[in-house]
Amino acid sequence: MYKVSAPDEKSRYHLAELARMFLPTGGCEVYARKTAQAAEFSVEDAAENTDPANFLYIEDLISKEEAAKILYKFLKEKTGKELDWGTLTGVRPVKLYNGLRRRNEDAFKIMRERYLVSDEKALLLHEVSEIQKSLAFDENPEAIAVYIGIPFCPTRCNYCSFTSSKIEKKKVEIYLPALFTEMRAVNALMKDRGLFAESVYIGGGTPSSLDEQDFAELLSNTKECFVGDRCREFTVEAGRPETLSAEKLEAMAESGAKRISINPQSMKQRSLELIGRIHSPQQIIDAFALARRRGDFCINMDLIAGLPEEEPEDFEASLRTVIGLGPENITVHTLAIKRASRLIEEDRYLAARQADNVRIMLQSASRLLKEAGYRPYYLYRQKNMAGNFENIGWSLPTYESLYNVRIMEENQIVAAMGAGAISKMYFPEEDRIERIPNVSDTKLYIERIDEMIKRKEDGIL
């Protein structure tokens, strides 16, 4: 067991995250010498019963970056491991990279030297940053993003930790009226303050799990409230292929939705069964073909690298099939084991065991996608990812999602509606975000809808 004495609770949290990346199954404890309770821990407390060679003392008054580098070098020496993302533990490395570039700093050099990021990942950051630089955003400060959450799915995937439950008609019947009430209130607030939606995103959950009538009503209300002449992108998640129908696709087209997601996660039947999906690979292919026939959509498809029992050749076969279909966007996720997911109960250390496989999978994804003409245009990371890697959105040129880039950059107001949705107020002068959450429980959301609206009146809008 390695033990680390950190100056305070704030630095302890960051250093503990870094230690978990080296030792995902445990083996390093990080102590804070000063806590919020003003209790003070001595070096002797932290070092008790520890081999001095396995104990690290982080000095007071050094920077967060220097403290992380000291711990990184200590654990690299002890474990023989190196991390592709160096000392970075945050979700948004591209945002950090873009910020350095805006200040005319040598972002690539800083990634390598200050954060110990590998050449491969630093080059990836630069590539993503360059593509984002070429995209045209609405620079008007009144341009905002709108998110609408539908917390229902046909089944719950084993890896999922989102606010979602199995869809039932009686739940939908009481949820949608509350959601529409919030949407109309936000629409009125936006008009009053001169704001408009640059992008609209209906996510979840699986919005297309609603029946045809409810789905059409959702889209109709969304169009009426938010899809105006200045809305440049309207996305609807239809992730489960078994939930798509010709009627739903026509409703999407009529509402102005131009971007949809049909997400296989894998094209291997056994993998779909293991993660709790109830569709087949053929249903994915059929749903894609139906979408192509029924509308002029930009289609996104998701795959996950590192699923249970999958080897690199399984992932590559899925990717080749998806590329062969020809979607405009392909998002490659790295498996992340969330604390609220069923998968963590079934196999707590799956992500750690899959790390080497995921490295090969991501390398083959980069090669195959670039050969097919796709470019990486947005990137983010999550806790407890296999190999501490990343999720990457790939796009054919001109089909990049503005909403996805904006959400990762956090440089725009986000008005988010629905159970578990988190709105964000952006303060450009300080480059600062304040979050205004809705309650996650759908029953409480419905009961407290007036409070959810009041939070927006007082906060984000």
FENTAMO-V923738 format. One record per residue. N is the residue number from 0. RES is the residue in three letters. PSI is psi in whole degrees, -180 to 180 (none if undefined). OMEGA is omega in radians with two decimals (999 if undefined). Layout:
BEGIN
N,RES,PSI,OMEGA / N,RES,PSI,OMEGA
END
This chain:
BEGIN
0,MET,126,3.04 / 1,TYR,144,3.10 / 2,LYS,140,-3.08 / 3,VAL,131,3.09 / 4,SER,110,-3.12 / 5,ALA,154,-3.07 / 6,PRO,-41,-3.04 / 7,ASP,178,-3.05 / 8,GLU,-37,-3.13 / 9,LYS,-47,3.13 / 10,SER,-32,3.12 / 11,ARG,-43,-3.11 / 12,TYR,-49,-3.11 / 13,HIS,-43,-3.12 / 14,LEU,-35,3.10 / 15,ALA,-38,3.08 / 16,GLU,-44,3.13 / 17,LEU,-41,3.13 / 18,ALA,-38,3.13 / 19,ARG,-28,3.11 / 20,MET,-35,3.05 / 21,PHE,-39,-3.02 / 22,LEU,74,-3.04 / 23,PRO,-21,3.13 / 24,THR,9,3.12 / 25,GLY,169,3.12 / 26,GLY,-1,3.10 / 27,CYS,125,3.10 / 28,GLU,134,3.13 / 29,VAL,126,-3.11 / 30,TYR,147,3.03 / 31,ALA,129,3.11 / 32,ARG,-29,3.09 / 33,LYS,130,-3.11 / 34,THR,173,3.13 / 35,ALA,-25,3.14 / 36,GLN,5,3.12 / 37,ALA,10,3.04 / 38,ALA,150,-3.10 / 39,GLU,130,3.13 / 40,PHE,132,3.12 / 41,SER,163,3.06 / 42,VAL,-36,-3.12 / 43,GLU,-37,3.11 / 44,ASP,-48,-3.09 / 45,ALA,-33,-3.05 / 46,ALA,-1,-3.06 / 47,GLU,132,3.11 / 48,ASN,29,3.13 / 49,THR,135,3.02 / 50,ASP,127,-3.13 / 51,PRO,-30,3.13 / 52,ALA,-19,-3.13 / 53,ASN,15,-3.13 / 54,PHE,135,-3.14 / 55,LEU,130,3.09 / 56,TYR,120,3.11 / 57,ILE,121,-3.07 / 58,GLU,152,2.99 / 59,ASP,158,2.96 / 60,LEU,8,3.01 / 61,ILE,159,-3.07 / 62,SER,160,3.08 / 63,LYS,-42,-3.12 / 64,GLU,-42,-3.14 / 65,GLU,-40,3.10 / 66,ALA,-43,3.13 / 67,ALA,-40,3.13 / 68,LYS,-39,3.12 / 69,ILE,-46,3.13 / 70,LEU,-40,3.13 / 71,TYR,-49,-3.09 / 72,LYS,-36,3.09 / 73,PHE,-50,-3.09 / 74,LEU,-30,3.05 / 75,LYS,-43,3.13 / 76,GLU,-39,-3.08 / 77,LYS,-37,-3.03 / 78,THR,-18,-3.06 / 79,GLY,10,-3.11 / 80,LYS,152,2.93 / 81,GLU,149,-3.13 / 82,LEU,130,-3.13 / 83,ASP,-36,-3.12 / 84,TRP,15,3.05 / 85,GLY,-131,-3.09 / 86,THR,1,-3.11 / 87,LEU,127,3.08 / 88,THR,-6,-3.05 / 89,GLY,166,-3.09 / 90,VAL,-31,-2.90 / 91,ARG,70,3.13 / 92,PRO,-28,3.13 / 93,VAL,-38,3.08 / 94,LYS,-43,3.09 / 95,LEU,-46,-3.12 / 96,TYR,-46,3.13 / 97,ASN,-38,3.11 / 98,GLY,-41,3.09 / 99,LEU,-41,-3.14 / 100,ARG,-39,3.13 / 101,ARG,-28,3.11 / 102,ARG,11,3.11 / 103,ASN,32,3.05 / 104,GLU,160,3.13 / 105,ASP,88,-3.01 / 106,ALA,-43,-3.11 / 107,PHE,-46,-3.13 / 108,LYS,-41,3.14 / 109,ILE,-40,3.09 / 110,MET,-41,-3.10 / 111,ARG,-44,-2.98 / 112,GLU,-40,-3.11 / 113,ARG,-37,-3.05 / 114,TYR,-2,3.07 / 115,LEU,29,3.11 / 116,VAL,143,-3.13 / 117,SER,158,3.07 / 118,ASP,-42,-3.10 / 119,GLU,-46,-3.10 / 120,LYS,-34,3.08 / 121,ALA,-40,3.08 / 122,LEU,-39,3.09 / 123,LEU,-44,3.10 / 124,LEU,-43,-3.13 / 125,HIS,-41,3.14 / 126,GLU,-46,3.12 / 127,VAL,-44,-3.13 / 128,SER,-42,3.13 / 129,GLU,-41,3.13 / 130,ILE,-43,3.12 / 131,GLN,-35,3.12 / 132,LYS,-28,-3.09 / 133,SER,-10,-3.09 / 134,LEU,147,-3.12 / 135,ALA,112,3.08 / 136,PHE,158,3.04 / 137,ASP,114,-3.06 / 138,GLU,-6,3.12 / 139,ASN,125,-3.13 / 140,PRO,-14,3.10 / 141,GLU,-6,3.12 / 142,ALA,124,-3.10 / 143,ILE,170,3.05 / 144,ALA,144,3.12 / 145,VAL,129,3.08 / 146,TYR,136,3.12 / 147,ILE,123,-3.03 / 148,GLY,131,3.05 / 149,ILE,104,-2.98 / 150,PRO,47,-3.13 / 151,PHE,146,3.10 / 152,CYS,158,3.05 / 153,PRO,-42,3.03 / 154,THR,166,3.11 / 155,ARG,122,3.11 / 156,CYS,147,-3.06 / 157,ASN,-26,-3.11 / 158,TYR,-6,-2.95 / 159,CYS,141,3.03 / 160,SER,11,-3.14 / 161,PHE,163,3.03 / 162,THR,103,-3.07 / 163,SER,148,3.06 / 164,SER,166,3.13 / 165,LYS,134,-3.03 / 166,ILE,136,3.05 / 167,GLU,137,-3.07 / 168,LYS,-41,-3.09 / 169,LYS,-32,3.07 / 170,LYS,-43,-3.12 / 171,VAL,-40,-3.07 / 172,GLU,-28,3.11 / 173,ILE,-21,-3.13 / 174,TYR,-48,-3.04 / 175,LEU,-44,3.11 / 176,PRO,-39,3.10 / 177,ALA,-44,3.12 / 178,LEU,-44,-3.13 / 179,PHE,-35,3.07 / 180,THR,-46,3.12 / 181,GLU,-42,3.13 / 182,MET,-45,-3.13 / 183,ARG,-38,3.12 / 184,ALA,-42,3.12 / 185,VAL,-40,3.08 / 186,ASN,-45,3.13 / 187,ALA,-41,3.11 / 188,LEU,-41,3.12 / 189,MET,-44,3.12 / 190,LYS,-42,-3.12 / 191,ASP,-32,-3.08 / 192,ARG,6,3.08 / 193,GLY,24,3.14 / 194,LEU,154,3.07 / 195,PHE,158,-3.11 / 196,ALA,118,2.97 / 197,GLU,-38,3.13 / 198,SER,150,3.10 / 199,VAL,135,-3.09 / 200,TYR,119,3.04 / 201,ILE,114,-3.08 / 202,GLY,-162,-3.08 / 203,GLY,-141,0.28 / 204,GLY,-171,3.11 / 205,THR,95,-3.12 / 206,PRO,-36,-3.10 / 207,SER,0,3.04 / 208,SER,-14,3.01 / 209,LEU,152,3.09 / 210,ASP,172,-3.01 / 211,GLU,-43,-3.10 / 212,GLN,-48,-3.14 / 213,ASP,-39,-3.14 / 214,PHE,-45,3.12 / 215,ALA,-38,3.13 / 216,GLU,-41,3.08 / 217,LEU,-49,-3.11 / 218,LEU,-39,3.13 / 219,SER,-45,3.12 / 220,ASN,-38,3.12 / 221,THR,-47,3.13 / 222,LYS,-45,-3.10 / 223,GLU,-39,-3.05 / 224,CYS,-36,-2.89 / 225,PHE,-19,-3.00 / 226,VAL,85,3.13 / 227,GLY,-170,-3.09 / 228,ASP,-26,-3.07 / 229,ARG,2,3.08 / 230,CYS,121,-3.03 / 231,ARG,-14,-3.08 / 232,GLU,131,3.13 / 233,PHE,112,-3.07 / 234,THR,139,3.03 / 235,VAL,125,3.06 / 236,GLU,126,3.06 / 237,ALA,52,-2.89 / 238,GLY,-35,-3.10 / 239,ARG,118,-3.07 / 240,PRO,-29,-3.11 / 241,GLU,-11,-3.13 / 242,THR,-6,-3.10 / 243,LEU,147,3.05 / 244,SER,164,3.11 / 245,ALA,-38,-3.12 / 246,GLU,-41,3.13 / 247,LYS,-39,3.10 / 248,LEU,-39,3.10 / 249,GLU,-38,3.09 / 250,ALA,-40,3.10 / 251,MET,-46,-3.14 / 252,ALA,-42,-3.12 / 253,GLU,-29,-3.12 / 254,SER,-11,-3.12 / 255,GLY,3,3.10 / 256,ALA,126,-3.12 / 257,LYS,-10,-3.10 / 258,ARG,129,-3.13 / 259,ILE,158,3.09 / 260,SER,130,2.99 / 261,ILE,106,-2.87 / 262,ASN,105,3.13 / 263,PRO,-35,-2.99 / 264,GLN,-38,3.04 / 265,SER,153,3.04 / 266,MET,20,3.11 / 267,LYS,123,-3.05 / 268,GLN,-44,-3.12 / 269,ARG,-39,3.13 / 270,SER,-42,3.12 / 271,LEU,-41,3.11 / 272,GLU,-41,-3.10 / 273,LEU,-30,-3.11 / 274,ILE,2,3.03 / 275,GLY,19,3.09 / 276,ARG,149,-3.08 / 277,ILE,16,3.11 / 278,HIS,169,3.14 / 279,SER,163,3.03 / 280,PRO,-36,3.14 / 281,GLN,-35,3.10 / 282,GLN,-33,3.08 / 283,ILE,-47,-3.14 / 284,ILE,-42,-3.14 / 285,ASP,-41,-3.14 / 286,ALA,-39,3.12 / 287,PHE,-45,3.14 / 288,ALA,-40,3.12 / 289,LEU,-43,3.14 / 290,ALA,-38,3.12 / 291,ARG,-37,-3.12 / 292,ARG,-32,-2.95 / 293,ARG,-7,-3.12 / 294,GLY,161,3.12 / 295,ASP,75,-3.02 / 296,PHE,145,2.81 / 297,CYS,119,-3.03 / 298,ILE,130,3.01 / 299,ASN,143,3.04 / 300,MET,134,-3.13 / 301,ASP,143,2.94 / 302,LEU,152,3.12 / 303,ILE,126,3.07 / 304,ALA,126,3.07 / 305,GLY,16,-3.13 / 306,LEU,158,-3.12 / 307,PRO,135,3.06 / 308,GLU,5,3.12 / 309,GLU,136,3.05 / 310,GLU,165,-3.14 / 311,PRO,-36,-3.13 / 312,GLU,-30,3.08 / 313,ASP,-46,3.13 / 314,PHE,-43,-3.13 / 315,GLU,-38,3.11 / 316,ALA,-43,3.09 / 317,SER,-45,-3.11 / 318,LEU,-42,3.13 / 319,ARG,-39,3.11 / 320,THR,-45,-3.13 / 321,VAL,-45,3.10 / 322,ILE,-39,-3.14 / 323,GLY,-28,3.09 / 324,LEU,-32,3.07 / 325,GLY,37,3.06 / 326,PRO,154,3.13 / 327,GLU,-31,3.14 / 328,ASN,139,3.00 / 329,ILE,122,3.12 / 330,THR,125,3.13 / 331,VAL,111,3.13 / 332,HIS,147,2.95 / 333,THR,135,3.14 / 334,LEU,128,3.04 / 335,ALA,128,-3.14 / 336,ILE,106,-3.09 / 337,LYS,149,-3.12 / 338,ARG,-28,-3.10 / 339,ALA,6,-3.10 / 340,SER,158,3.08 / 341,ARG,-28,-3.06 / 342,LEU,-32,-3.12 / 343,ILE,-28,3.08 / 344,GLU,-34,-3.10 / 345,GLU,-38,-3.06 / 346,ASP,85,-3.02 / 347,ARG,-33,-3.00 / 348,TYR,20,3.12 / 349,LEU,-47,-3.10 / 350,ALA,-41,3.13 / 351,ALA,-40,-3.13 / 352,ARG,-28,-3.08 / 353,GLN,1,-3.02 / 354,ALA,-48,-3.11 / 355,ASP,-40,3.09 / 356,ASN,-42,-3.10 / 357,VAL,-39,3.09 / 358,ARG,-47,3.14 / 359,ILE,-41,3.14 / 360,MET,-45,-3.12 / 361,LEU,-36,3.09 / 362,GLN,-42,3.11 / 363,SER,-35,3.10 / 364,ALA,-46,3.14 / 365,SER,-44,-3.11 / 366,ARG,-50,-3.06 / 367,LEU,-40,-3.11 / 368,LEU,-40,3.10 / 369,LYS,-39,3.09 / 370,GLU,-32,-3.12 / 371,ALA,1,3.06 / 372,GLY,7,3.13 / 373,TYR,152,3.12 / 374,ARG,143,3.10 / 375,PRO,121,-3.04 / 376,TYR,-16,2.96 / 377,TYR,156,-2.98 / 378,LEU,141,3.01 / 379,TYR,166,-3.10 / 380,ARG,162,3.11 / 381,GLN,163,3.05 / 382,LYS,152,3.01 / 383,ASN,35,3.09 / 384,MET,147,3.08 / 385,ALA,122,3.11 / 386,GLY,7,-3.11 / 387,ASN,38,-3.08 / 388,PHE,-129,-2.98 / 389,GLU,167,2.96 / 390,ASN,136,-3.11 / 391,ILE,131,2.99 / 392,GLY,123,3.13 / 393,TRP,145,-3.09 / 394,SER,147,2.87 / 395,LEU,147,-3.10 / 396,PRO,138,3.12 / 397,THR,-1,-3.14 / 398,TYR,16,3.14 / 399,GLU,143,3.14 / 400,SER,118,3.09 / 401,LEU,-40,-3.12 / 402,TYR,-47,-3.11 / 403,ASN,-43,3.14 / 404,VAL,-45,-3.12 / 405,ARG,-43,-3.12 / 406,ILE,-40,-3.14 / 407,MET,-31,3.13 / 408,GLU,-24,-3.11 / 409,GLU,51,-3.11 / 410,ASN,31,-3.06 / 411,GLN,149,3.01 / 412,ILE,139,3.03 / 413,VAL,119,3.04 / 414,ALA,111,-3.03 / 415,ALA,131,-3.07 / 416,MET,148,3.14 / 417,GLY,167,-3.13 / 418,ALA,130,3.10 / 419,GLY,-2,-3.12 / 420,ALA,143,-3.12 / 421,ILE,112,3.06 / 422,SER,158,-3.13 / 423,LYS,131,3.03 / 424,MET,128,-3.10 / 425,TYR,130,3.09 / 426,PHE,95,-3.01 / 427,PRO,-33,-3.12 / 428,GLU,-32,-3.13 / 429,GLU,-3,-3.03 / 430,ASP,53,-3.01 / 431,ARG,145,3.12 / 432,ILE,137,2.93 / 433,GLU,132,-3.08 / 434,ARG,137,3.09 / 435,ILE,101,-3.02 / 436,PRO,148,2.84 / 437,ASN,153,3.07 / 438,VAL,148,-3.06 / 439,SER,-36,-3.10 / 440,ASP,125,-3.06 / 441,THR,-36,3.14 / 442,LYS,-46,3.12 / 443,LEU,-37,3.10 / 444,TYR,-46,-3.13 / 445,ILE,-45,-3.11 / 446,GLU,-31,-3.03 / 447,ARG,29,-3.06 / 448,ILE,-36,3.12 / 449,ASP,-37,3.10 / 450,GLU,-39,3.12 / 451,MET,-40,3.11 / 452,ILE,-43,-3.14 / 453,LYS,-37,3.10 / 454,ARG,-39,3.14 / 455,LYS,-40,3.11 / 456,GLU,-40,-3.08 / 457,ASP,-22,-2.99 / 458,GLY,-84,-2.92 / 459,ILE,-36,-3.03 / 460,LEU,none,999
END
